[in-house]
Amino acid sequence: MAKEMKDGSGTVVLSVDGVRKKIGRKWIIDNVTFDVREGEIFGFLGPNGAGKTTTIRMLVDLIRPSEGKITVCGYNVNKDPEKALQYVGSIVENPEVYTYLTGWENLQHFARMQPGVDEARIAEVVDTVRLDQRIHDKVSTYSLGMRQRLGIAQALLGRPRLLILDEPTNGLDPKGIKELREFIRNLADGGLAVFVSSHLLSEIQLLCDRVAIISKGRVLAVGGVDELVARNSPYVLWELEPFDKGRQLLAERPDVILADPAEITLDDSVIAGMGPNSLITIMDDSLIPEIVAVLVMAGVEVRGVHKINPTLEQLFLKLTEGETID
């Protein structure tokens, strides 16, 4: 699970301040602002075409912003890229590895491009990503998860303070996703700032400490995952018999709103469990014991009552007005 919301006192490693990007006459990135601190995992979410990849390319100086400032460890990425990017390790899109070489040979190749990276450092990152048992095998024999870890090892060679991962769980099976999630958490616990772009909302909710939601080039919300999710009112699922009488009693209460399942976002597992005598309410879950007592006193059998915790997906769809994630 993601760590508790941080108090904001951690050192800012990455600062993105009022960044805008114009192509032709169109602003494709408009006033994007957020910070990433040491020891935290920061998620970056947005629907297809929202501007995630463009933003990431600006973070690593592949393209330049039209306005605004990006700094890493206090150095301006555009004005002083060599000093700024010495603190950055990144995997943008897919890890670049040579499949006909061994994992160790791949790391040796990339180590030659960076000053101060010797074989002791290679051995250290191999141990960090837990590839020591297979590092001398050819990469062509690696699973997708192993290749992803080798790519992260490559990004860690220069001892970065910021690790940027673009869709790191893309294509992984559930076991690989779980292993990568634990691995990334360990890196953050060691003090590394980790910036993660992902389309897997549930994974971001499990993995990240804080998140930025971007749509149409604008950041709509930035904050702790738990803090943002709490903005959604909790839903309560009721199973009542007789249904009509129970529904009427709930509808008469001023502190209960009957929800239309077609207008709210629910997990498939919740929808699958709903029967003909089910209804969803929006209410303070602390009222459940009181309302159960009222229903029972009125002769309504409460066959089931379940609090449905709000999710990042619900918040995402609300903020982006139903846009699909990529």
DANORJO-V678338 format. One line per field, one symbol per residue. phi: phi as a letter, one per 20 degrees, with the letter a starting at -180 (. if undefined). psi: psi as a letter, one per 40 degrees, with the letter a starting at -180 (. if undefined). burial: 1 if it has 16 or more other C-alpha atoms within 10 Angstrom, else 0. A space follows every 10 residues. Layout:
phi->???
psi->???
burial->???
This chain:
phi->.fffgfenef ffedcdclfc cdcmddeecc lecaccdfmc ddecdafgnf offffffffd mfcdffbncc cclneffeec ffffffeddb cdmdfecdfe dfgffgffff ffecfmddff ffffffffel dffcfeefff efffffffff ffggfegelf dcddcelfeg nefgffffff fffffffffe ofecdcebee ffffffeeec bdddblncee bcrfgfffff feffeceddc bfffffffff ffefecdfee gfdcecfgff ffeedfddbd cdafffeggf fgfffffene eeeabcfdff cffffgfffe lnfeee
psi->iiiihieeei hhdhhhhfhi hhhbehhdhh fhhiihiiei hhihiiihed edddddddde fdiiidiahh ihfehhdddf ddddeeehhi hhbihhihde iidddddddd ddehiehadd ddddddddef eddedeiidd eiiddddddd dddddedefi ehhhhhfdeh eiiddddddd ddddddddde eihhhhhieg dddddddidi ihhhhfeihd ihaiddddde dhiiihhihi hidddddddd deheehhhih deeihiiddd ddehadfiih ihiheeeddd dddddddeeh hgeihhhhhi idddddddde feiii.
burial->0110000000 0111111111 1000000111 1111111111 1111111001 1111110111 1001100111 1110111100 0001111111 1100101000 1111111101 1000001000 1111110111 1001100110 0101111111 1111111111 1111111111 0100011001 1011101100 0111111110 1011101111 1111111110 1111110110 0101111111 1010011001 0000010110 0000110000 0000000111 1110100000 0100100001 1100101101 1111111001 000010
